[in-house]
Amino acid sequence: MKVDSHSHSAFSHDGRQPIEELVAEAKRKGLAYYAVTEHLDRDYKYCRKERFLKQLNLRRYARAVEKLREKYAGETPYVAFGVEAGYCAETVKWYEENLPKYDFDVIVNSIHTIHGGDAYFGKFFKGRDKDDVYLEYLGLLIDSVKVPYRYDVVGHIGYITRYAGYPDVSLWEPQYSDKIDELFEEIIARDKTVEINTHIRHPLMRYLPERPLLERYYALGGRNVTFSSDAHVAEDICKRYDEVAALVKEIGFTEWTVYKKGEPYKVPVN
């Protein structure tokens, strides 16, 4: 069953197309489940970028999803109402107070900023040792999965590698193994889901987390995975789906985990 658990429309600051066009494309591609997870970037308030980014209008977004559900009632795909909540320690109280106000199907918990710096920009890495940066990132990831507010999916593990300019950007190195194990053990203990995210343009990587990390997650007992294109335009919905579906089956996974009203559902990988 083809699914896509992470995407962005023009309701997000970096989305390119109206939500109606994305849902129509998901339908054309034969998805059974399609989640729109607009950016809820409260973290950017603490790295001095908030004024440059359009903040999500949750009310308008919720109304748009409701209209689409009415239009496609009884048809596939199931259109999941979601957000991607950007973590930093200062956001916790706001998310605790505001996420429960909406009946989200799925909440993706992601890291984009690291102690006030934005890992999207090369200057974040300038003059910094790879080990220091990566260990700092992994420590924040571990903190993020322990938050008291609701989330369902851990977003793009390895995001730090997307824009790092190091000769070898991989997270799969011995000096990071203890942190990686701790991260996966915390995710497994909380019964959360790891997304496999294909929104990456690095010449040596086609998805996140890297395959060795996914294999380690499986070896530790992790079974909850979902496919996420992280599409910002309609044509990228389900990008590299067949490649990732084959990958997860090789590792041993047999099901995707998707969410409706916060409840997990298992569907076969095919």
C-alpha positions in Angstrom: 0.0 0.0 0.0 1.5 3.3 -1.1 1.8 6.0 1.6 3.4 9.4 2.0 3.5 10.8 5.6 5.3 14.1 5.2 4.7 17.0 2.7 4.3 20.8 2.5 1.9 23.0 0.5 1.9 26.7 0.1 0.6 27.0 3.7 4.2 26.4 4.7 6.8 29.1 4.2 8.8 27.0 1.7 5.9 25.2 0.1 5.4 25.9 -3.6 1.9 24.8 -4.6 -1.7 25.0 -3.2 -2.7 22.1 -1.1 -5.5 21.2 -3.6 -2.8 20.5 -6.2 -0.8 18.2 -3.9 -3.8 16.2 -2.9 -4.9 15.8 -6.6 -1.4 14.5 -7.4 -1.4 12.1 -4.5 -4.7 10.8 -5.8 -3.3 10.5 -9.4 -0.4 8.5 -8.1 -2.6 6.0 -6.4 -1.7 6.7 -2.7 -3.9 5.1 0.0 -2.7 7.6 2.6 -1.3 11.1 2.1 -0.3 13.4 5.0 0.2 17.2 4.6 2.4 18.2 7.5 2.8 22.0 7.3 5.8 23.7 9.1 5.0 24.8 12.6 8.3 26.6 13.0 8.2 27.9 16.6 11.9 27.0 16.9 12.8 29.8 14.5 11.6 32.4 17.0 14.8 31.5 18.9 17.3 31.8 16.1 16.2 35.3 14.9 14.5 34.0 11.7 10.9 34.2 12.7 10.3 37.6 11.2 11.6 36.3 7.8 9.4 33.3 7.7 5.6 33.1 7.1 4.1 31.5 10.1 1.4 28.8 9.7 -2.2 30.0 9.9 -3.6 26.9 11.6 -7.2 27.9 11.3 -7.1 28.5 7.5 -5.1 25.3 7.0 -7.5 23.3 9.1 -10.5 24.6 7.0 -8.7 23.8 3.7 -8.1 20.2 4.8 -11.7 19.8 5.9 -12.9 21.0 2.5 -10.7 18.5 0.7 -12.0 15.7 2.9 -15.5 16.7 2.0 -14.6 16.8 -1.7 -13.0 13.3 -1.6 -15.2 11.7 1.0 -15.1 7.9 0.6 -12.2 8.0 -1.8 -8.5 7.5 -1.6 -6.2 8.8 -0.5 -7.0 9.4 3.1 -5.9 13.0 3.5 -4.2 13.3 6.9 -4.1 16.6 8.7 -0.6 17.1 10.1 2.1 19.5 11.2 5.9 19.3 11.4 6.8 20.8 14.8 10.3 22.2 14.9 11.9 21.4 18.2 14.1 23.5 20.4 14.0 23.5 24.2 12.3 26.9 24.3 9.3 25.7 22.2 8.2 23.0 24.6 5.7 25.0 26.6 4.1 26.5 23.5 3.6 23.1 21.9 2.2 21.7 25.1 -0.4 24.5 25.2 -1.3 24.7 21.5 -1.0 21.4 19.8 -4.0 19.9 21.7 -6.2 22.7 20.2 -6.4 20.9 16.9 -7.4 17.3 16.0 -4.2 16.4 14.1 -3.9 13.0 12.5 -0.1 13.1 12.6 2.5 15.3 14.2 6.1 15.1 13.0 8.8 16.0 15.5 11.8 17.5 13.7 15.0 19.4 14.4 16.0 22.2 12.0 17.8 24.6 14.4 20.6 23.8 16.8 21.0 26.0 19.8 20.0 29.1 17.8 21.8 28.2 14.6 20.1 27.1 11.4 21.6 23.9 10.0 20.2 24.8 6.6 23.0 27.3 5.9 26.6 26.5 5.3 27.8 29.2 7.7 26.4 27.1 10.5 29.2 24.6 9.9 32.0 27.1 9.1 35.0 26.6 11.3 33.3 23.8 13.3 34.6 20.3 13.8 32.3 17.6 12.4 32.3 15.5 15.6 31.3 18.5 17.8 28.5 19.4 15.4 27.2 15.9 15.0 27.3 15.0 18.7 25.5 18.3 19.5 22.8 17.4 17.0 22.4 13.9 18.3 22.1 15.1 21.8 19.3 17.5 20.7 17.6 14.7 18.9 17.6 12.6 22.0 16.2 15.6 24.0 13.5 16.1 21.3 12.1 12.5 21.6 11.6 13.0 25.3 9.3 16.0 25.1 6.0 15.9 27.1 3.8 17.0 24.2 2.3 14.6 21.7 4.1 13.6 18.5 4.0 10.5 16.4 6.8 10.5 13.9 10.5 11.4 14.3 11.4 13.5 11.3 14.4 13.2 9.0 17.0 11.6 11.4 20.3 12.8 9.9 19.1 16.2 8.8 22.4 17.6 9.8 24.0 15.7 6.9 21.9 17.4 4.3 23.8 20.6 4.2 27.1 19.8 5.9 30.2 20.5 3.8 32.4 17.9 5.3 34.3 15.4 3.0 32.3 12.6 4.6 28.9 13.6 5.9 27.8 10.2 7.2 26.5 9.8 10.7 27.5 6.1 10.7 30.8 6.3 12.5 32.0 4.6 15.7 32.2 7.9 17.7 28.4 8.4 17.3 27.2 4.9 17.9 26.4 5.3 21.6 24.2 8.3 20.9 22.5 6.6 17.9 21.7 3.6 20.1 20.4 5.9 22.9 18.2 7.7 20.3 16.7 4.6 18.9 16.1 3.0 22.3 14.2 6.1 23.4 12.1 6.1 20.2 11.3 2.4 20.6 10.5 2.8 24.3 7.9 5.4 23.4 6.5 3.4 20.4 7.2 6.3 18.0 7.8 6.0 14.3 10.9 6.7 12.3 10.3 8.3 8.9 12.4 7.5 5.9 12.8 10.9 4.2 13.7 11.2 0.5 14.0 15.0 0.4 17.7 15.1 0.1 20.0 16.2 -2.7 23.4 15.2 -1.5 25.2 13.2 -4.2 26.0 10.3 -1.9 22.7 10.0 -0.1 19.1 9.3 -1.4 17.2 9.1 1.9 17.5 9.7 5.7 18.3 7.9 8.0 21.1 6.2 6.1 20.8 2.4 5.6 23.2 1.4 8.4 21.1 3.5 10.9 17.9 1.8 9.7 19.5 -1.6 10.1 20.6 -0.7 13.6 17.1 0.5 14.5 15.8 -2.8 13.3 18.4 -4.7 15.2 17.4 -2.9 18.4 13.8 -4.0 17.9 12.4 -1.0 16.1 9.6 -1.8 13.7 7.7 1.4 13.2 8.7 3.1 10.0 6.9 5.3 7.4 7.7 6.6 4.0 8.1 10.4 3.8 8.9 12.3 0.6 8.9 15.7 2.4 7.6 17.0 -0.9 7.4 20.8 -1.4 6.0 20.4 -4.9 3.5 18.0 -6.2 5.9 16.1 -8.6 8.0 15.1 -5.6 5.2 13.2 -3.8 6.3 9.6 -3.3 9.7 10.4 -4.8 11.9 7.3 -4.6 9.1 5.3 -3.1 9.9 2.0 -4.9 13.6 2.3 -4.0 12.8 2.8 -0.3 10.1 0.1 -0.2 12.6 -2.4 -1.6 15.2 -1.2 1.0 13.0 -1.6 4.0 11.9 -5.1 2.9 15.6 -6.1 2.5 16.2 -5.0 6.1 13.2 -6.9 7.4 10.4 -4.4 7.7 7.1 -5.5 6.3 4.7 -2.7 7.3 4.4 1.1 7.2 3.0 2.8 10.2 0.6 5.7 9.5 -1.5 7.8 11.8 -5.2 8.8 11.9 -6.3 11.0 14.7 -3.1 10.1 16.5 -3.7 6.4 16.4 -1.2 4.2 14.6 -2.2 1.9 11.8 -0.1 -0.7 10.1 -0.3 -1.2 6.3 1.7 -3.5 4.2 4.8 -2.3 2.3 4.3 -3.0 -1.4 
